[in-house]
């Protein structure tokens, strides 16, 4: 390649590159929080919030869209439900709880015989993937093993932690 072509290529790359967005809770609102109606800044409290879930999924490369008209399929759970679509055909139900102890107590109601973790192979029954992290329970319906593992990894990494003084 000639110098002129390298220079043009460098300009195109610079013009098309996207700066990393700041993490939620560092004094500015996240892109997801700003784009989601009714959601302000997302504080890093050590607990999951709707905006931090969406932000984490977005940062993991997913396009997660809240389906406000969808009814959660899991009737046994009492946490605040959040139903979203991820990619093509996958559905993620997330149940938010005030703390992890409440999540553990409510999670005991689940029939785990019909759920698998992200690394387990699904059977012909096409079980949902169970994701438990801090104060959330997630139930992912997806046939893609790769997608199941990536969504689980994004949420199992834990909620945004508060800044240390």
Secondary structure, 3 states (H helix, E strand, C coil): CCHHHHHHHHHHHHHHCCCCCCCCCCCCCCHHHHHCCCCCCCCCCCCCCHHHHHHHHHHCCCCEEECCCCCCCCCCCCCEEEEEEECCCEEEEEEECCCHHHHHHHHCCCCHHHEECCCCCCCCCCCEEEEEECCEEEEEECCCHHHHHHHHHHHHCCCCCCCCC
